[in-house]
Structure formats: C-alpha cells, structure tokens
Amino acid sequence: MSAELLVLLIVIVTALAFDFTNGFHDTANAMATSIATGALKPRVAVALSGLLNLVGAFLSVSVAATVAKGIVQLDDVGGQDLLIIVFAGLVGGILWNLLTWLFGLPSSSSHALFGGLIGATIAALGFSGVVWASGSQGVLVKIVIPALLAPVIAAMVSALGTFLVYRITRGTEHAKTEQGFRWGQIGSASLVSLAHGTNDAQKTMGVIFLALVAYGSVDADDHLPLWVMASCAVAIALGTYLGGWRIIRTLGKGLVEIESPQGLAAESTSAAIILTSAHFGLPLSTTQTATGAILGTGIGKGAEVRWGVMGRMAVTWMLTLPAAGVVGAICWAIAHLIGGLPGVLVVFALLIGLSLTIYLRSRRDPVGTHNVNEWPGEQAAPPVPPSGPAADAEQPRVDQNHG
C-alpha cells in the first residue's frame, strides 16, 4: 500500500468521523422541541431522526458539489498536498464540534468544517487559494451571506407563525389543541430530520469527493460515487441516533420554555428554510436556522427569552469559522513540518487524544435521557401528560430511560 493511498484512507475515516459528530451535534435541530414538549420520548425521537437523516442523504447532491468545488482553488493544488489540506480542515471541524458539544453550545457543524478547510487552505496556499467569490459561487456567496441571513429570517418567520397559531386557536379547548399540535410536531420534526440529511450529510460527501479528486481516482466533473453517499448517510444517521443530549437540552429548555404550538412553528420554519437552501446548493447552517426559529417562537408568543444563553450562542457562532480555521491551519503546519504520511499520523494521533480527553471531561457532568429536560438551576418539570404517539403507554417519569 502506497503512502498516498494510506493518507487517502485516513482522510476518508476522518471525514466519516466528522460526519458522525455532525449527526449527534445537530440532533437537537430537529428533535429538541419535540422532546421538550413530550411529543416524542427521547429515544424514539433520536431513532426517528437518525432514520430520516439516512433517507435524506440520498435525495440531493447540490450541496456536496458546492463543498467539493466551491472552497479550494483546485487548479492551484492537487495530490497529497490537497489531501493534507482536507485532512487538516476535518480535524479543525471535529475538535470544534466536540468542544462546543462539551459546553452544550449549538454551534454550526457546517461552519466548523468550512472554517477548518479555509484555515488549512490559507496556511498552505495563502488567501488566493480560497474561492472567496466567483460569480454565484464561493465562500462569501454560498457560506457567509446565508450564515448572516438564515437565523434572522428563521426568527422572523417563526415569530409570525407562532403569533398566528396562538391567535387562531385562542378560545379553543387546550387539551384538544395540545394533542393536535404534538402530532403536528412529529410531522414537522421528521421533515427537519429529512432536510438535515439533504443538507449536512452532503457536506461530508463533498469533502470525500474532494479527497478522491486529489488522489486522482475521480475527476472534478464526475458524478458522486454511490459508496460515498451510502457511507456518509450511515455515519450521520448513527451519530444522530447517539443523541447530542447536551445540545438538545440547551435548545429544548435553555433558550425559551417551549410549548407544542411553538415547537410546531419552529420545526416547520426550519424545515422550509433548510429544504430551500438544499435545493439551491447552499450549505446552510441547520443549527443557526433551528436556533433562530426557536428564538422566534418566544418572541411571537411574548414569552421569556433567556438572552444570556442566546448571547453565548451568538458569540460561539462568530468564533466558529475563525477558531476552526486556526486549528485547521495549525494541523496543516504540523503535518507539513513533519512531512507526508508521518505528519498525517501525528495529527491523527493528536485528534484521537484530544477527542478522548473531551469525552472523559464530559463524564463528570453527564447529560442523557434522564435529565435532558432539566435546565440547570431550575426545578425539574412535572411529568408531561401522555398524548400523541406516547398515548399508547404511560408517560415515563423524568428519571427513567437513563442512558
């Protein structure tokens, strides 16, 4: 086995590892509100989300094409040099995902990946190595502008939807509307999961395709291989099923106190925006979209919004691209300084060591199905009366389903 082929295999494994972290990091985008309102039990929610992410990954490749061809100037680099750039960018994305997961901050996995790739590219080729703008393509058009607009638009649409929902159902018997909205949440949350698969799984597909172009096994204009699509779909589905409970708790309980009508409005808004972006090949941040939609429900209802939590999220969003970029640049520098396969192996070992350290740190304060609906500093909410899909059995107490 040649050294370059081994580097390619390491890059593919690292890309699938990123896809896995993307899955558990973003489970909250689809299921946090359904879990918070009791529309779905936690384990049922993540299983349903994982299955639909798997299906959604096969529905579109527009975003994958943007990632593969719209970030790095492919005419300026190739071969093992491009493989190392891709590898370093992936390491930057994974470490930022794990760090923000540790603190329960719903940052953008997409921007972590793009930041890592951009940082590694700048370190290797300079600023001219990045496709900043090229007609309707490039980082500014496809990544930066959607990142600024998505949460604002999601908040506005969700606020209007929430206001209308409460206005239309005013005077209606609460028990009947609550059960209907919980059933509606299942449909809307499922649609968000499907949309997430069409958007986020595509990004890792694009990265692996970029690595294959660098290795020379495919041409930049070739179709995406089926095995790339299938492996990425499975990786993100498994990560989603694992459940990023820390981030689920932040989005479901930390930003606003969610009721079923708000959950339906937030999920419907997120699904519409994410699916639209996937259609146009925009690698949108599903996290920022979902967070903006949840924030909008609090504004639309006139409920209390924890602006301190929102402020920490906003700071994290602003830091994601540059922070992941710095890590990507450092990883490229280490790999380049040592050189070739040994340099890649050293960075890969650092990735494993730091990932294990973050995981062990998380075990000091575990979050799982047993406490996902308990916001720190507040008294645990009483059990939610069963309705919708949970009506076939008694609703479990908060301290059950420990996992």
URZIGI-V676878 format. One record per residue. RES is the residue in one small letter. PHI is phi in degrees with one decimal (999 if undefined). OMEGA is omega in radians with two decimals (* if undefined). D_CENTER is the distance of its C-alpha to the mean C-alpha in Angstrom with 1 decimal. Layout:
RES:PHI:OMEGA:D_CENTER + RES:PHI:OMEGA:D_CENTER
This chain:
m:999:-3.12:34.6 + s:-73.0:3.13:34.3 + a:-63.3:-3.12:32.4 + e:-67.4:3.10:30.3 + l:-66.1:3.12:29.4 + l:-65.1:3.07:28.4 + v:-61.7:3.11:26.2 + l:-59.0:-3.14:24.5 + l:-62.9:3.10:24.0 + i:-63.7:3.12:22.4 + v:-62.8:-3.13:20.0 + i:-64.7:3.10:19.0 + v:-61.5:3.13:18.6 + t:-65.1:3.11:16.5 + a:-63.7:3.12:14.3 + l:-68.2:3.05:13.9 + a:-64.7:3.06:13.3 + f:-61.8:3.13:10.4 + d:-58.8:3.10:9.1 + f:-62.8:3.12:10.0 + t:-64.8:3.08:8.3 + n:-59.9:-3.13:4.9 + g:-62.6:-3.09:6.3 + f:-75.5:3.10:7.8 + h:-71.2:-3.01:5.5 + d:-108.0:3.08:3.7 + t:-54.8:-3.10:7.3 + a:-60.3:-3.09:8.5 + n:-57.7:-3.10:7.5 + a:-95.6:-2.88:10.0 + m:-112.8:-3.07:12.3 + a:-59.1:-3.09:12.9 + t:-71.6:3.12:15.7 + s:-65.9:3.08:17.3 + i:-69.8:-3.11:17.6 + a:-65.0:-3.12:18.9 + t:-87.6:-3.12:21.5 + g:86.1:3.11:22.6 + a:-64.7:3.11:22.0 + l:-136.5:3.00:20.4 + k:-68.8:-3.04:21.1 + p:-54.0:-3.09:18.2 + r:-68.5:3.08:18.7 + v:-64.3:-3.10:19.4 + a:-62.2:-3.08:16.2 + v:-71.6:3.08:13.9 + a:-66.3:3.11:16.4 + l:-63.0:-3.13:16.4 + s:-64.9:3.12:12.6 + g:-61.9:3.14:12.7 + l:-62.7:-3.09:15.7 + l:-73.7:3.00:14.5 + n:-62.4:3.11:11.4 + l:-61.6:3.13:14.2 + v:-68.0:-3.08:16.4 + g:-61.9:-3.10:14.1 + a:-64.1:-3.11:13.5 + f:-95.8:-2.98:17.2 + l:-87.2:-3.08:17.7 + s:-156.9:3.06:17.1 + v:-127.6:-3.10:17.2 + s:-63.2:-3.14:17.4 + v:-67.1:3.11:14.1 + a:-59.5:3.13:15.0 + a:-64.4:3.12:18.4 + t:-62.9:-3.12:17.1 + v:-67.8:-3.07:15.3 + a:-68.4:-2.98:18.3 + k:-120.6:-2.97:20.9 + g:-111.7:-3.13:19.7 + i:-120.6:-3.09:19.0 + v:-102.1:3.06:21.8 + q:-70.6:-3.03:25.4 + l:-67.0:3.13:26.2 + d:-74.1:-3.06:29.9 + d:-95.1:-3.04:30.0 + v:-154.3:3.12:28.7 + g:-169.2:3.09:28.6 + g:61.7:-3.08:29.3 + q:-64.3:3.11:28.5 + d:-60.6:3.11:27.9 + l:-68.7:3.11:24.9 + l:-60.1:-3.13:23.7 + i:-68.5:3.07:23.8 + i:-60.9:3.14:21.9 + v:-62.0:-3.13:19.0 + f:-61.9:-3.13:19.2 + a:-62.4:3.10:19.4 + g:-63.9:3.12:16.3 + l:-64.5:3.12:14.3 + v:-62.1:3.09:15.8 + g:-59.5:3.14:14.9 + g:-66.5:-3.12:11.2 + i:-63.6:-3.09:11.5 + l:-64.5:3.10:13.8 + w:-68.4:3.08:11.9 + n:-58.7:-3.10:8.8 + l:-68.4:-3.13:11.7 + l:-66.5:3.13:13.7 + t:-69.4:3.04:11.5 + w:-62.7:-3.14:10.8 + l:-57.0:-3.12:14.6 + f:-93.0:3.10:15.3 + g:67.4:-3.10:13.0 + l:-101.9:-3.11:11.5 + p:-77.6:3.11:8.2 + s:-86.8:-3.07:7.7 + s:-88.1:3.04:5.7 + s:-64.2:3.12:4.6 + s:-61.3:-3.10:6.5 + h:-70.3:3.05:9.2 + a:-63.2:3.11:9.6 + l:-64.9:-3.11:10.3 + f:-64.8:3.11:12.5 + g:-61.4:3.11:14.1 + g:-60.4:3.13:15.1 + l:-65.7:-3.13:16.5 + i:-65.1:3.14:18.3 + g:-62.6:3.12:19.8 + a:-65.2:3.13:21.0 + t:-66.5:3.11:22.5 + i:-62.5:3.13:24.3 + a:-62.3:-3.07:25.6 + a:-85.2:-2.97:26.9 + l:-119.8:-3.03:28.1 + g:86.9:-3.09:28.2 + f:-63.9:-3.13:26.7 + s:-71.3:3.13:28.3 + g:-78.0:-3.14:26.2 + v:-97.8:3.06:23.1 + v:-81.4:-3.11:23.1 + w:-71.4:3.13:23.0 + a:-156.8:3.11:24.5 + s:-149.4:-3.06:26.3 + g:66.6:3.12:27.2 + s:-93.8:-3.12:24.2 + q:-111.9:3.04:22.1 + g:106.1:-3.05:20.9 + v:-62.2:-3.08:18.4 + l:-64.5:-3.06:19.9 + v:-76.0:-3.00:20.0 + k:-89.6:-3.03:16.8 + i:-121.7:-3.01:14.4 + v:-67.2:-3.10:16.3 + i:-62.6:3.07:18.0 + p:-59.6:3.13:15.1 + a:-64.0:3.13:13.2 + l:-75.8:-3.03:16.4 + l:-85.8:-2.97:17.2 + a:-56.5:-3.10:14.1 + p:-65.9:3.13:14.1 + v:-67.5:3.13:17.9 + i:-63.5:3.14:18.4 + a:-61.2:3.14:16.1 + a:-63.8:-3.12:18.1 + m:-66.0:-3.13:21.3 + v:-64.9:-3.12:20.9 + s:-65.4:3.11:19.7 + a:-62.1:3.11:22.6 + l:-63.9:3.14:25.0 + g:-62.1:3.13:23.9 + t:-64.2:3.12:24.2 + f:-58.5:-3.11:27.6 + l:-69.0:3.14:28.9 + v:-61.4:-3.14:27.8 + y:-68.5:3.13:29.7 + r:-68.7:-3.10:32.6 + i:-68.4:-3.07:33.0 + t:-91.6:3.13:33.0 + r:-62.8:-3.13:35.2 + g:90.5:3.11:38.2 + t:-83.3:-3.13:36.7 + e:-58.8:-3.00:37.0 + h:-61.6:-3.06:33.9 + a:-60.3:-3.12:33.8 + k:-69.3:-3.13:33.8 + t:-68.3:-3.13:31.1 + e:-62.5:3.13:28.9 + q:-64.7:3.11:29.1 + g:-63.7:-3.14:28.5 + f:-68.0:3.11:25.4 + r:-66.2:3.05:23.9 + w:-63.4:3.09:24.6 + g:-61.8:3.12:23.0 + q:-62.4:3.13:19.8 + i:-60.9:3.12:19.6 + g:-65.7:-3.10:19.9 + s:-70.7:3.10:17.5 + a:-65.4:3.09:14.7 + s:-63.4:3.13:15.4 + l:-66.5:3.08:15.2 + v:-63.2:3.12:11.7 + s:-62.4:3.10:10.7 + l:-61.9:3.13:12.9 + a:-64.6:3.13:11.5 + h:-61.8:3.09:7.8 + g:-63.7:-3.14:9.9 + t:-70.3:-3.07:11.9 + n:-104.1:-2.97:9.4 + d:-77.4:3.12:6.6 + a:-62.7:-3.13:9.3 + q:-63.6:-3.06:11.7 + k:-66.7:3.10:10.5 + t:-69.4:3.05:11.5 + m:-57.6:3.13:14.5 + g:-62.9:3.14:15.5 + v:-67.5:3.12:15.5 + i:-64.1:3.10:17.7 + f:-61.5:3.09:19.8 + l:-61.1:3.11:20.4 + a:-66.2:3.12:21.5 + l:-66.9:3.06:23.8 + v:-63.9:3.13:25.3 + a:-61.7:-3.13:26.0 + y:-73.4:3.11:27.7 + g:96.7:-3.13:29.7 + s:-83.0:3.04:29.0 + v:-136.6:3.07:27.7 + d:-96.9:-3.10:28.5 + a:-59.9:-3.12:26.1 + d:-97.7:3.14:27.3 + d:-73.5:3.06:27.0 + h:-76.5:3.13:24.9 + l:-68.5:3.14:21.7 + p:-62.2:-3.10:23.2 + l:-63.1:-3.11:22.5 + w:-65.8:3.07:22.0 + v:-67.1:3.13:19.0 + m:-61.0:-3.07:17.4 + a:-66.4:-3.10:18.4 + s:-65.5:3.12:17.3 + c:-67.6:3.12:13.7 + a:-62.0:-3.14:13.7 + v:-67.6:-3.11:15.2 + a:-62.9:-3.11:13.0 + i:-71.6:3.10:9.6 + a:-67.1:3.11:11.9 + l:-64.5:3.09:13.5 + g:-63.5:3.12:10.5 + t:-63.8:-3.14:9.6 + y:-65.5:3.10:13.3 + l:-58.6:3.06:13.5 + g:81.1:3.08:11.8 + g:-87.9:-2.93:10.3 + w:-61.8:3.13:13.4 + r:-62.6:-3.11:13.6 + i:-77.4:3.05:10.6 + i:-58.7:3.14:11.8 + r:-65.0:-3.14:15.1 + t:-63.5:-3.10:14.3 + l:-74.3:-3.09:12.8 + g:-79.5:-3.05:15.5 + k:-124.5:-2.98:18.4 + g:-86.3:-3.04:18.0 + l:-90.2:3.06:17.7 + v:-142.9:3.03:20.2 + e:-81.1:-3.00:22.2 + i:-87.5:2.92:20.8 + e:-110.3:-3.04:23.3 + s:-56.4:3.10:23.0 + p:-59.8:3.11:23.9 + q:-67.3:3.13:21.3 + g:-60.6:3.12:18.6 + l:-63.5:3.14:19.8 + a:-64.6:-3.11:19.9 + a:-65.8:-3.09:16.4 + e:-68.2:3.13:14.9 + s:-63.8:3.11:17.3 + t:-63.0:-3.12:16.5 + s:-60.1:-3.11:12.7 + a:-61.3:-3.11:13.6 + a:-62.0:-3.10:16.4 + i:-70.9:-3.11:14.6 + i:-66.3:3.13:11.7 + l:-64.8:3.09:14.4 + t:-62.9:-3.13:16.7 + s:-65.9:3.12:14.5 + a:-63.6:-3.14:14.0 + h:-62.3:-3.11:17.8 + f:-93.0:3.09:18.6 + g:73.5:3.13:16.4 + l:-93.1:3.14:14.3 + p:-76.0:-3.00:11.0 + l:-70.9:3.00:9.7 + s:-80.4:3.10:7.0 + t:-66.4:3.13:5.9 + t:-65.2:3.14:5.7 + q:-64.4:3.11:9.1 + t:-64.6:-3.12:10.3 + a:-64.7:3.13:10.0 + t:-65.3:3.08:11.4 + g:-60.5:3.14:14.1 + a:-66.4:3.12:15.0 + i:-65.7:3.07:15.5 + l:-58.4:-3.13:17.5 + g:-62.0:3.13:19.5 + t:-66.6:3.09:20.6 + g:-66.5:3.11:22.2 + i:-67.3:-3.11:23.9 + g:-64.6:3.13:25.1 + k:-85.2:-3.04:26.6 + g:78.8:-3.12:28.0 + a:-87.2:3.12:26.4 + e:-70.1:3.07:25.9 + v:-111.5:3.10:22.8 + r:-82.4:-3.04:22.1 + w:-67.9:3.07:22.0 + g:-64.0:3.08:22.0 + v:-64.3:3.13:18.6 + m:-62.4:3.12:17.4 + g:-64.0:3.11:19.2 + r:-64.4:3.09:17.4 + m:-62.7:-3.10:14.0 + a:-61.7:3.10:15.6 + v:-62.4:3.11:17.1 + t:-61.6:3.11:13.9 + w:-59.3:-3.11:12.4 + m:-68.0:-3.11:15.8 + l:-85.0:-2.97:15.9 + t:-57.9:-3.11:12.6 + l:-58.4:-3.11:14.1 + p:-67.0:-3.11:17.5 + a:-67.0:3.09:16.8 + a:-63.4:3.10:14.7 + g:-64.1:3.12:17.4 + v:-63.0:3.13:20.1 + v:-63.7:3.11:18.9 + g:-60.7:3.13:18.6 + a:-65.9:3.13:22.1 + i:-63.9:3.14:23.6 + c:-64.0:3.08:22.4 + w:-62.7:-3.12:24.0 + a:-62.2:3.13:27.1 + i:-63.8:-3.12:27.5 + a:-63.2:-3.11:27.2 + h:-71.2:-3.12:29.5 + l:-64.5:3.13:32.0 + i:-75.1:3.04:32.5 + g:96.1:2.97:32.2 + g:57.0:-3.09:31.1 + l:-60.8:3.11:30.1 + p:-57.8:3.12:31.2 + g:-63.9:3.11:28.9 + v:-63.7:-3.13:25.9 + l:-65.0:3.11:26.9 + v:-64.2:3.13:27.3 + v:-65.2:3.12:23.8 + f:-63.4:3.09:22.5 + a:-65.5:3.08:24.6 + l:-61.8:3.12:23.3 + l:-60.9:-3.14:19.7 + i:-63.2:-3.13:20.8 + g:-63.5:-3.14:22.9 + l:-67.8:3.12:20.5 + s:-63.5:3.12:17.8 + l:-64.3:3.11:20.6 + t:-62.4:3.13:21.8 + i:-63.6:3.14:18.5 + y:-62.9:-3.14:18.5 + l:-62.1:3.09:22.1 + r:-65.0:-3.12:21.7 + s:-67.0:-3.11:19.3 + r:-71.2:3.07:22.1 + r:-70.4:-3.13:24.3 + d:-137.9:-3.03:22.4 + p:-68.6:3.03:20.8 + v:-125.8:-3.13:18.6 + g:-151.7:-3.12:18.6 + t:-63.5:-3.09:19.8 + h:-74.9:-3.08:23.0 + n:-138.4:-3.07:21.9 + v:-66.4:3.13:18.4 + n:-100.8:3.09:20.4 + e:-114.5:3.09:22.5 + w:-83.1:-3.09:21.7 + p:-54.2:3.11:23.6 + g:90.0:3.12:27.0 + e:-119.2:3.10:27.3 + q:-69.9:-3.13:29.3 + a:-59.4:3.14:27.6 + a:-70.9:3.08:27.5 + p:-66.0:3.12:30.1 + p:-56.3:-3.13:29.2 + v:-83.4:3.13:27.9 + p:-58.5:-3.11:30.5 + p:-69.2:3.03:29.6 + s:-163.1:3.14:29.1 + g:60.1:-3.05:27.3 + p:-68.6:-3.12:26.0 + a:-88.1:-3.04:27.0 + a:-74.5:-3.10:30.5 + d:-80.4:3.11:31.8 + a:-153.1:3.14:31.9 + e:-62.2:-3.14:32.3 + q:-62.9:-3.12:29.2 + p:-71.1:3.05:28.5 + r:-70.0:-3.07:29.1 + v:-61.0:-3.04:26.3 + d:-90.6:3.06:27.5 + q:-95.1:3.14:27.3 + n:57.5:3.13:24.8 + h:-63.4:-3.11:24.3 + g:-152.6:*:21.9
